[in-house]
Amino acid sequence: MASDRADKAKKWTEETIRSFVTTHDISTRTELFHRSQAAYYAANEFEGLMLDLFGPIRAETKWSAERIREYVEENEIMSRTALAGSAPGAYKALKRYPKLAQDLFGGAWQTR
């Protein structure tokens, strides 16, 4: 399997990886991994490429109310379910802001 990975990675250059990321509107390392493991592994071979494409790892780990609102608006999230699928961390953090949840999606926040 490692040799398969190496063979697939041979076709990837820094330029083709950048193009792939741009063409497919990939915004995270995880998304790149799911789209193409070969591109992901190849990108890790180019010093600084992942940092350049996606920024530092875990640059923002906390979801503030403002950040959740911005994310929902920028990504046109229309429901709590869509938010949970798109950004599970934001969905989980939204429980700390029941008024924000109501403002964004209407209805009362159900706590269990």
PyRosetta script that sets phi, psi and omega in degrees:
from pyrosetta import init, pose_from_sequence

init()
pose = pose_from_sequence("MASDRADKAKKWTEETIRSFVTTHDISTRTELFHRSQAAYYAANEFEGLMLDLFGPIRAETKWSAERIREYVEENEIMSRTALAGSAPGAYKALKRYPKLAQDLFGGAWQTR")
pose.set_psi(1, -39.4)
pose.set_omega(1, 179.2)
pose.set_phi(2, -62.1)
pose.set_psi(2, -37.6)
pose.set_omega(2, 178.8)
pose.set_phi(3, -68.6)
pose.set_psi(3, -35.6)
pose.set_omega(3, 175.3)
pose.set_phi(4, -60.7)
pose.set_psi(4, -43.1)
pose.set_omega(4, -179.9)
pose.set_phi(5, -62.8)
pose.set_psi(5, -43.4)
pose.set_omega(5, -179.9)
pose.set_phi(6, -64.7)
pose.set_psi(6, -41.5)
pose.set_omega(6, 179.2)
pose.set_phi(7, -62.5)
pose.set_psi(7, -43.9)
pose.set_omega(7, -179.8)
pose.set_phi(8, -67.0)
pose.set_psi(8, -35.4)
pose.set_omega(8, -177.8)
pose.set_phi(9, -70.7)
pose.set_psi(9, -22.1)
pose.set_omega(9, -177.5)
pose.set_phi(10, -60.4)
pose.set_psi(10, -32.2)
pose.set_omega(10, -177.4)
pose.set_phi(11, -76.6)
pose.set_psi(11, -14.1)
pose.set_omega(11, -175.6)
pose.set_phi(12, -89.0)
pose.set_psi(12, 128.1)
pose.set_omega(12, 172.4)
pose.set_phi(13, -113.4)
pose.set_psi(13, 170.4)
pose.set_omega(13, 178.0)
pose.set_phi(14, -58.0)
pose.set_psi(14, -40.9)
pose.set_omega(14, -178.9)
pose.set_phi(15, -66.9)
pose.set_psi(15, -42.1)
pose.set_omega(15, -179.0)
pose.set_phi(16, -69.1)
pose.set_psi(16, -33.0)
pose.set_omega(16, 177.2)
pose.set_phi(17, -67.1)
pose.set_psi(17, -46.2)
pose.set_omega(17, 177.8)
pose.set_phi(18, -58.7)
pose.set_psi(18, -43.7)
pose.set_omega(18, 179.7)
pose.set_phi(19, -63.4)
pose.set_psi(19, -43.5)
pose.set_omega(19, 179.5)
pose.set_phi(20, -60.5)
pose.set_psi(20, -46.1)
pose.set_omega(20, -179.9)
pose.set_phi(21, -62.1)
pose.set_psi(21, -43.5)
pose.set_omega(21, -179.9)
pose.set_phi(22, -67.9)
pose.set_psi(22, -47.6)
pose.set_omega(22, -178.0)
pose.set_phi(23, -59.5)
pose.set_psi(23, -40.3)
pose.set_omega(23, -176.7)
pose.set_phi(24, -95.9)
pose.set_psi(24, 7.6)
pose.set_omega(24, 177.7)
pose.set_phi(25, 51.2)
pose.set_psi(25, 48.9)
pose.set_omega(25, -178.6)
pose.set_phi(26, -86.5)
pose.set_psi(26, 130.0)
pose.set_omega(26, -174.7)
pose.set_phi(27, -119.1)
pose.set_psi(27, -4.3)
pose.set_omega(27, 179.2)
pose.set_phi(28, -138.2)
pose.set_psi(28, 159.8)
pose.set_omega(28, 176.2)
pose.set_phi(29, -61.0)
pose.set_psi(29, -42.0)
pose.set_omega(29, -179.1)
pose.set_phi(30, -62.1)
pose.set_psi(30, -42.2)
pose.set_omega(30, 178.8)
pose.set_phi(31, -62.8)
pose.set_psi(31, -41.5)
pose.set_omega(31, 176.7)
pose.set_phi(32, -61.1)
pose.set_psi(32, -44.5)
pose.set_omega(32, 179.8)
pose.set_phi(33, -58.1)
pose.set_psi(33, -43.8)
pose.set_omega(33, -178.7)
pose.set_phi(34, -71.6)
pose.set_psi(34, -31.9)
pose.set_omega(34, 178.7)
pose.set_phi(35, -74.4)
pose.set_psi(35, -43.0)
pose.set_omega(35, -178.5)
pose.set_phi(36, -158.3)
pose.set_psi(36, 105.2)
pose.set_omega(36, 178.3)
pose.set_phi(37, -63.7)
pose.set_psi(37, -35.1)
pose.set_omega(37, 179.5)
pose.set_phi(38, -62.5)
pose.set_psi(38, -44.5)
pose.set_omega(38, 178.5)
pose.set_phi(39, -65.3)
pose.set_psi(39, -39.6)
pose.set_omega(39, 179.3)
pose.set_phi(40, -60.5)
pose.set_psi(40, -51.2)
pose.set_omega(40, -178.7)
pose.set_phi(41, -65.6)
pose.set_psi(41, -37.7)
pose.set_omega(41, 178.1)
pose.set_phi(42, -65.8)
pose.set_psi(42, -40.8)
pose.set_omega(42, -179.6)
pose.set_phi(43, -61.1)
pose.set_psi(43, -33.9)
pose.set_omega(43, 178.7)
pose.set_phi(44, -68.8)
pose.set_psi(44, -18.6)
pose.set_omega(44, 179.4)
pose.set_phi(45, -79.8)
pose.set_psi(45, -20.4)
pose.set_omega(45, 179.5)
pose.set_phi(46, -93.4)
pose.set_psi(46, 114.9)
pose.set_omega(46, -176.3)
pose.set_phi(47, -58.2)
pose.set_psi(47, 124.4)
pose.set_omega(47, 175.8)
pose.set_phi(48, 82.3)
pose.set_psi(48, -5.2)
pose.set_omega(48, -176.7)
pose.set_phi(49, -66.9)
pose.set_psi(49, -47.0)
pose.set_omega(49, 179.8)
pose.set_phi(50, -61.8)
pose.set_psi(50, -41.0)
pose.set_omega(50, 178.0)
pose.set_phi(51, -62.3)
pose.set_psi(51, -42.9)
pose.set_omega(51, 179.8)
pose.set_phi(52, -65.7)
pose.set_psi(52, -40.9)
pose.set_omega(52, -177.3)
pose.set_phi(53, -75.7)
pose.set_psi(53, -39.9)
pose.set_omega(53, -169.5)
pose.set_phi(54, -123.5)
pose.set_psi(54, -1.6)
pose.set_omega(54, -179.2)
pose.set_phi(55, 79.6)
pose.set_psi(55, -176.8)
pose.set_omega(55, -178.1)
pose.set_phi(56, -68.5)
pose.set_psi(56, 152.1)
pose.set_omega(56, 177.7)
pose.set_phi(57, -67.4)
pose.set_psi(57, 133.9)
pose.set_omega(57, 178.6)
pose.set_phi(58, 53.4)
pose.set_psi(58, 45.1)
pose.set_omega(58, 179.0)
pose.set_phi(59, -60.1)
pose.set_psi(59, -38.9)
pose.set_omega(59, 178.3)
pose.set_phi(60, -129.6)
pose.set_psi(60, 111.2)
pose.set_omega(60, -177.9)
pose.set_phi(61, -104.1)
pose.set_psi(61, -14.8)
pose.set_omega(61, -178.2)
pose.set_phi(62, -105.0)
pose.set_psi(62, 136.4)
pose.set_omega(62, 176.5)
pose.set_phi(63, -99.8)
pose.set_psi(63, 107.1)
pose.set_omega(63, 175.1)
pose.set_phi(64, -85.1)
pose.set_psi(64, 166.4)
pose.set_omega(64, 177.8)
pose.set_phi(65, -59.4)
pose.set_psi(65, -42.3)
pose.set_omega(65, -179.7)
pose.set_phi(66, -63.8)
pose.set_psi(66, -43.3)
pose.set_omega(66, -179.1)
pose.set_phi(67, -66.1)
pose.set_psi(67, -38.9)
pose.set_omega(67, 177.3)
pose.set_phi(68, -62.6)
pose.set_psi(68, -46.7)
pose.set_omega(68, -179.8)
pose.set_phi(69, -59.1)
pose.set_psi(69, -46.2)
pose.set_omega(69, 179.4)
pose.set_phi(70, -60.5)
pose.set_psi(70, -44.3)
pose.set_omega(70, -179.2)
pose.set_phi(71, -61.6)
pose.set_psi(71, -46.7)
pose.set_omega(71, -179.3)
pose.set_phi(72, -61.1)
pose.set_psi(72, -44.6)
pose.set_omega(72, -178.6)
pose.set_phi(73, -69.3)
pose.set_psi(73, -45.0)
pose.set_omega(73, -178.5)
pose.set_phi(74, -63.9)
pose.set_psi(74, -35.0)
pose.set_omega(74, -176.6)
pose.set_phi(75, -99.7)
pose.set_psi(75, 6.6)
pose.set_omega(75, 177.7)
pose.set_phi(76, 51.4)
pose.set_psi(76, 47.0)
pose.set_omega(76, 178.2)
pose.set_phi(77, -75.9)
pose.set_psi(77, 127.6)
pose.set_omega(77, -174.0)
pose.set_phi(78, -107.3)
pose.set_psi(78, -8.0)
pose.set_omega(78, -177.7)
pose.set_phi(79, -151.1)
pose.set_psi(79, 162.6)
pose.set_omega(79, 175.8)
pose.set_phi(80, -61.9)
pose.set_psi(80, -39.0)
pose.set_omega(80, -179.7)
pose.set_phi(81, -62.2)
pose.set_psi(81, -42.7)
pose.set_omega(81, 178.3)
pose.set_phi(82, -64.4)
pose.set_psi(82, -38.8)
pose.set_omega(82, 177.7)
pose.set_phi(83, -64.7)
pose.set_psi(83, -42.6)
pose.set_omega(83, 179.6)
pose.set_phi(84, -60.5)
pose.set_psi(84, -37.9)
pose.set_omega(84, 179.3)
pose.set_phi(85, -75.0)
pose.set_psi(85, -35.0)
pose.set_omega(85, -175.7)
pose.set_phi(86, -83.6)
pose.set_psi(86, -42.0)
pose.set_omega(86, -177.1)
pose.set_phi(87, -144.8)
pose.set_psi(87, 82.8)
pose.set_omega(87, -176.9)
pose.set_phi(88, -55.8)
pose.set_psi(88, -35.1)
pose.set_omega(88, 179.0)
pose.set_phi(89, -65.2)
pose.set_psi(89, -39.9)
pose.set_omega(89, 178.1)
pose.set_phi(90, -66.8)
pose.set_psi(90, -40.6)
pose.set_omega(90, 178.8)
pose.set_phi(91, -61.3)
pose.set_psi(91, -45.9)
pose.set_omega(91, 179.7)
pose.set_phi(92, -63.1)
pose.set_psi(92, -42.7)
pose.set_omega(92, -179.9)
pose.set_phi(93, -67.7)
pose.set_psi(93, -27.8)
pose.set_omega(93, -178.8)
pose.set_phi(94, -59.3)
pose.set_psi(94, -25.4)
pose.set_omega(94, 178.5)
pose.set_phi(95, -62.6)
pose.set_psi(95, -22.9)
pose.set_omega(95, 177.5)
pose.set_phi(96, -77.6)
pose.set_psi(96, -13.4)
pose.set_omega(96, -175.4)
pose.set_phi(97, -127.3)
pose.set_psi(97, 70.3)
pose.set_omega(97, -176.4)
pose.set_phi(98, -60.5)
pose.set_psi(98, -34.5)
pose.set_omega(98, 178.6)
pose.set_phi(99, -66.6)
pose.set_psi(99, -39.8)
pose.set_omega(99, 177.6)
pose.set_phi(100, -62.8)
pose.set_psi(100, -43.1)
pose.set_omega(100, 178.5)
pose.set_phi(101, -59.2)
pose.set_psi(101, -42.6)
pose.set_omega(101, 179.3)
pose.set_phi(102, -66.6)
pose.set_psi(102, -41.9)
pose.set_omega(102, 178.8)
pose.set_phi(103, -62.5)
pose.set_psi(103, -41.6)
pose.set_omega(103, -175.9)
pose.set_phi(104, -77.1)
pose.set_psi(104, -41.3)
pose.set_omega(104, -169.9)
pose.set_phi(105, -123.1)
pose.set_psi(105, -5.4)
pose.set_omega(105, -178.9)
pose.set_phi(106, 75.0)
pose.set_psi(106, 167.3)
pose.set_omega(106, 178.9)
pose.set_phi(107, 72.5)
pose.set_psi(107, 168.1)
pose.set_omega(107, 179.5)
pose.set_phi(108, -86.4)
pose.set_psi(108, 148.2)
pose.set_omega(108, 176.9)
pose.set_phi(109, -78.5)
pose.set_psi(109, 125.5)
pose.set_omega(109, -179.8)
pose.set_phi(110, -88.5)
pose.set_psi(110, 119.5)
pose.set_omega(110, 175.7)
pose.set_phi(111, -102.7)
pose.set_psi(111, 142.3)
pose.set_omega(111, -178.4)
pose.set_phi(112, -120.1)
pose.dump_pdb("model.pdb")
